[in-house]
Amino acid sequence: MTTASPQAAAIALVESYYAAFNAGDWDAMLSRLADDVAHDLNQGPRERGRDAFAAFLQRMDRSYREQLRDIVVLASDDGTRAAAEYVVHGEYKATDEGLPPASGQRYVLPGGAFFDIVQDEGGDGRIARVSNYYNLEDWLAQVR
């Protein structure tokens, strides 16, 4: 039996995280996170913990319908850090606080994320940090 390299395991973890996102399977997404995950919102504050991340997913689900395409994931040799680039194809369903009114506007937006990965007690990788980045001005121009 061959064991995946730490790098391959990190890539598989991030790919499974995004597969769960695209399936709308929030429980599966959350299961890939460390309990004290740090979540850096694009141009926003850092939130901490799986519960805060779950609340973020609920806010996102209310206002947006998104699919990520053209996902490319890279990871360090030791599997402790990863990065992803993707294209978001979305619909702005309901007005998000502090943003323009929603009326079903569609958008296509490149984005990326950086990850820290740790091993849990069972030896499985968990995402300990997610830092998301996209061009907010580009998104605003598309939904105005």
C-alpha positions as CSV (number, residue, x, y, z in Angstrom):
1,M,0.0,0.0,0.0
2,T,1.4,3.4,-1.0
3,T,0.9,6.4,1.3
4,A,0.3,9.8,-0.4
5,S,3.1,12.3,0.0
6,P,2.3,15.2,2.4
7,Q,2.1,17.5,-0.6
8,A,-0.4,15.2,-2.4
9,A,-2.5,14.8,0.8
10,A,-2.7,18.6,1.2
11,I,-3.8,19.0,-2.5
12,A,-6.4,16.3,-2.0
13,L,-7.7,18.0,1.2
14,V,-8.1,21.4,-0.5
15,E,-9.7,19.8,-3.6
16,S,-12.2,17.9,-1.4
17,Y,-13.0,21.2,0.4
18,Y,-13.8,22.8,-2.9
19,A,-15.8,19.8,-4.1
20,A,-17.9,20.1,-0.9
21,F,-18.4,23.8,-1.6
22,N,-19.5,23.2,-5.2
23,A,-21.9,20.5,-3.9
24,G,-23.3,22.9,-1.3
25,D,-22.4,20.3,1.4
26,W,-21.5,22.7,4.3
27,D,-21.1,19.8,6.7
28,A,-18.5,18.2,4.5
29,M,-16.7,21.5,4.2
30,L,-16.7,22.1,7.9
31,S,-15.4,18.5,8.5
32,R,-12.2,19.5,6.7
33,L,-11.5,22.4,9.1
34,A,-9.6,22.4,12.4
35,D,-11.8,23.3,15.4
36,D,-10.0,26.7,15.8
37,V,-9.7,27.5,12.1
38,A,-8.7,31.1,11.2
39,H,-10.8,32.5,8.4
40,D,-9.5,35.7,6.8
41,L,-12.4,37.3,4.9
42,N,-11.5,39.2,1.7
43,Q,-11.0,42.9,2.9
44,G,-12.5,42.0,6.2
45,P,-11.7,40.7,9.7
46,R,-10.3,37.4,10.7
47,E,-12.9,35.1,12.2
48,R,-11.9,32.1,14.4
49,G,-13.4,28.7,14.9
50,R,-15.6,26.2,13.1
51,D,-18.8,27.8,14.5
52,A,-17.9,31.2,13.1
53,F,-17.1,29.6,9.7
54,A,-20.5,27.8,9.8
55,A,-22.2,31.2,10.4
56,F,-20.2,32.7,7.5
57,L,-21.5,29.8,5.2
58,Q,-25.1,30.6,6.3
59,R,-24.6,34.2,5.4
60,M,-23.1,33.4,2.1
61,D,-25.8,30.8,1.3
62,R,-28.5,33.4,1.9
63,S,-27.1,36.0,-0.5
64,Y,-25.1,34.1,-3.1
65,R,-25.2,31.0,-5.3
66,E,-21.7,30.2,-6.4
67,Q,-19.7,27.5,-8.2
68,L,-16.0,27.5,-8.5
69,R,-14.4,26.4,-11.8
70,D,-11.0,26.0,-13.2
71,I,-9.6,25.2,-9.7
72,V,-5.8,24.8,-9.5
73,V,-4.3,23.8,-6.1
74,L,-0.6,23.9,-5.2
75,A,1.0,22.8,-2.0
76,S,4.3,22.9,-0.3
77,D,6.4,19.7,-0.2
78,D,5.7,19.2,3.5
79,G,2.0,19.7,3.0
80,T,1.6,22.4,5.6
81,R,0.7,25.2,3.2
82,A,-1.4,25.3,0.1
83,A,-2.8,27.8,-2.4
84,A,-5.7,27.7,-4.8
85,E,-6.8,29.8,-7.8
86,Y,-10.2,29.5,-9.3
87,V,-13.0,31.4,-11.1
88,V,-16.2,32.1,-9.3
89,H,-19.4,31.9,-11.3
90,G,-22.1,33.4,-9.1
91,E,-25.5,34.9,-8.7
92,Y,-26.3,37.6,-6.1
93,K,-29.6,36.3,-4.7
94,A,-30.3,38.5,-1.7
95,T,-28.8,41.8,-0.5
96,D,-25.8,41.4,1.7
97,E,-25.4,44.0,4.4
98,G,-23.4,47.0,3.3
99,L,-23.4,46.0,-0.4
100,P,-25.5,47.0,-3.4
101,P,-29.1,45.7,-3.7
102,A,-29.4,42.1,-5.1
103,S,-31.7,41.3,-8.0
104,G,-30.2,38.1,-9.3
105,Q,-27.2,39.7,-10.9
106,R,-24.7,37.2,-12.3
107,Y,-20.9,37.6,-12.0
108,V,-17.7,35.9,-13.0
109,L,-14.7,36.7,-10.8
110,P,-11.2,35.2,-10.4
111,G,-10.2,34.5,-6.9
112,G,-7.7,32.7,-4.7
113,A,-7.1,31.4,-1.3
114,F,-4.2,30.4,1.0
115,F,-4.3,27.6,3.5
116,D,-2.4,26.4,6.5
117,I,-2.8,22.7,7.1
118,V,-2.3,20.8,10.3
119,Q,-2.5,17.1,11.3
120,D,-5.3,16.2,13.8
121,E,-4.9,13.6,16.5
122,G,-5.9,10.8,14.0
123,G,-3.2,11.9,11.6
124,D,-5.6,13.4,9.1
125,G,-5.0,16.8,7.6
126,R,-7.3,19.7,8.6
127,I,-7.4,23.2,7.3
128,A,-6.2,25.6,10.1
129,R,-6.4,28.8,8.0
130,V,-8.2,30.0,5.0
131,S,-7.4,33.4,3.6
132,N,-9.6,34.4,0.6
133,Y,-8.9,37.0,-2.0
134,Y,-10.7,38.5,-4.9
135,N,-11.1,41.9,-6.5
136,L,-14.0,43.5,-4.7
137,E,-14.1,46.5,-7.1
138,D,-14.5,44.1,-10.0
139,W,-17.4,42.3,-8.2
140,L,-19.1,45.6,-7.4
141,A,-18.8,46.8,-11.0
142,Q,-20.5,43.5,-12.1
143,V,-23.4,43.7,-9.7
144,R,-24.2,47.5,-9.9
